[in-house]
Amino acid sequence: QVHLEESGGGLVQPGQSLRLSCAASGIISKIFIIGWYRQAPGKQRDLVASITRGGVTNYSDSVRGRFIISRDNATYTVDLQMNSLQFEDTAVYYCGAAVEDSIRTYDVWGQGTQVTVSP
């Protein structure tokens, strides 16, 4: 019963910034990790940044120092501030969550939002 919905994607020029937002709804208490992932054409879906229930963050090497993940604990909205965007950041960005219940742990994904970095 966890639902994720992303927003904020678009077309930006190299060096510019963009903020993505992921709104979580449902039984959000079941989420123990939530974050952002991206998939470029012809490539696998990879971690961008994540944050645990306890607030511990993790970043891929390619975005560390440029991107910042944050969570509003009141609304359970997870934002990804993307700075100094480059062509290589072009991808579909997905909000994803690891959800736990009494019998299993599983992943929940949003629909994705396109980020294109181009002159």
N, C-alpha and C positions, 0 to 999 in steps of 0.2 A: 504493500500500500504506500510505497514511496514513489513520488513523481518528481522529475526534474525538468526544468525548462530554461533554456539558455536565451540570452539576448545580448545585443551590443556589437555583433560582428559588422563588418563592412569593408570598404575599400579605403586604404590609407597609403600615404607616401612613405618611402623609407625615412627612418628617423623620427617619425611621428608616434603618437601614443594612442592607445585604445583601451577601453575598459569593458570587460565582459562580465556579465552577471548571470548567476545560476540561482534560480528560486526553487527551493525544496519544499515540498508539501507532503502531507500524509503523516504517517507515523515516523516522524523524523528522529525520534529517540532510538530507532533501530540502526541509524547510520553511525558507523564508527570511523570511516574514512570518506572524505569527499574531496573532489578535486577536478582539475582540468586536464584533458588529454587532447591530442591532435593527430590528425591523419592527413598526410599529403598524398597527392595522386601517386599510385604505385608503391606506397610505403605502408608499413604497419602502423597501427595506432599506438602512440607512445605517450608516456606520462609527461606532462608539462610541470604541474605543481599540484600538491595535495596538502590537506590539513586533516589531522586526526581529531577525534572527539576531545582530546585533551589539549588541542591547540598546537601540536607539533607539526611543523611544515617540512616539506621536502620538495626540492626543485631538480629538474634535469640540468645537466651541466650547461647546455646550450642557452638556457634562459636565466640562470642564476645571476643575480645582480641587475637584471633588466626587468624581470617580472616580479610582481608581489601578489601573493594570494592572501585574502582576508575573509573573515566570516563575521557577519552580524548575528550575534547570539540571540537577539530578540526576534528577528524575522527569519533566521536561518537562510539568509542569502549569502552566497559565496561569490566574491568578486575576484577577478584577475585583472590587475593593472598591468598593462603591457606597454613598456617604454622602449624607445630606440628600436622600433620594429624594423626588420630587414626582410628582404625578399624570401629568405629561407624560412621565415615564420609563416608563410602562406600555407594554409591548411584549413580543413574543417575542424573546428574546436568543439569538443564534447565535454559536457559536465557528466561526471560519473561518480557513483557512490558505492561503497561496499556496505552491504546491509546484512545484519545478523538477526536470526530469529532462533526459535527453540531447537530447530533441527538442522539448519544449514546456514552457510554464508553465501551470498550471491551478489552479483553486480546489477546496478540499475543505471541506465544511460538516458540522457536527454537526446533530443533530435539532432543537435548540432547547429552550429552557426559558422558561416563562412567568413574567414579573415583573409583578405587579399592585400598584399603589400606590393605596390607597383607605382612607378612614376606616372 
